[in-house]
């Protein structure tokens, strides 16, 4: 059974940093496309970043380019999202996702419905 568990969220001042972690069970992060999404109550879920471990390709939403970095630790089977220069607009519930087709990360990040595996989320609040 595949399971994703996020951690590392919390409250931080504007300009600060957080590193989110996604521990994967029943799946190997090096073999599957993985990503991070976020959602604010009352709004649709939006893609933040995605990675194709096969080639090391990454894709970021315009709103986080230059500030967020997605990576994985194959030895620990963990996906990370390093978030720097955080802004109040980054406040959201952040979700780890896995299993989307890796034909195009640019397309996958805009289509939450094609990701079959999701974590429960971790809250990030920037004041």
N, C-alpha and C positions, 0 to 999 in steps of 0.2 A: 504494500500500500504506500503510495506516494504522499508525503507530507512536507509542507513548508512552514517554518516557524520564524517570524520576524522578531527582532529585538533591537535595542539601541535608540529607540525614540525617547523623547522627553521635551522639556522646555529649555529654550536657549534664547539669549538676547540677539538682536539683529547684528549681523556681521560675524556671528559665532559659527562653530562647526559641530557636526554630529556625524557619526558613522553608523549606518544601519547594517545589520547582519541578517541573513536569511539562511538558516540551517536546513539542509535538504536531507530527507530520508526516503529511501526507496528510489532515488534518482541520482545520477552522477552529473554534476554541474558541467563537467568537461564535454559531455555528450549531448546536451540539450540547450536550446536557446532559452535564455532566461531574461527577466526584466523587472523593472520597478514601475509601479503606477501609484497615483495618489488620487484622493477623492475628498472633497469638501461636502458636508451635508447640503442637500438640495441641488448639487451639481453632478454632472456626469464624470465618471472615472476617466482620468487622462494619463497618457503614457509619459513617463519621465526619462527612462533610459532602458536600453536593451543590449544584450551581448550575445554573439555567436562564438562560443569557445573554440569551435573547429578552426576558425581562421583568426580569432582575436578581434573580429570586427565589432565595433560599438556604434550606437546611434543615440543621440540625445535630443530631447525637445529643445526648441529654441530658447525657452524660458530658463533653462538650466545650463546651457552650454558655457563652458569655461568655469563653472562653479561646482558641478557634480561630476563624480567619476565612478563608473561601474566597473567592478572587477570580481574575480572569483579566486578562491583558494582550493585547488583541486585536492590537495592532501587532506584538508579538513572538510571538504565538500560543503563549502559555505560561499554564498554570494554576498557581496558588499556593495553599499552605496555610500561613498564618501561625499558629504555635503559641506561645502565651504561657502563663506560669504552669504549666509542665510538671510533671507528677507521675510518680513511678515506674510507676504503672498505665498511663501512656501509652506505655510501652516496647512496641514492636511493629515489624513490617515494614509500612511504609505503601505502599499501591498507588494509583496514579492509574488512573481508569477513565473511559470515554467511551461515548456512543452509546445510553444508555438512553432509553426513551420519557419525555417530560417531562410526561405527564399529571398525575402526582403525585410530587413529590420525596420526600414522606414515605414513599410505598410503595417507590419505587426504592431508597432508601437501606437498606431492610430486605431487599432481594432481590438479592444479588450475581449471581445466575444470569441476570438480564435484561440485564446490562451486557456487550456483545459485545467490547469492546476494553479491554485491560489492559496496564499497564507491568510491568516486572520487579520493581519495588519498591525502596525505600530504607530502610535500618534506622535506627530511632530508639531510643536507649537513654538512659533517665533514671535517675540514681542519687541 
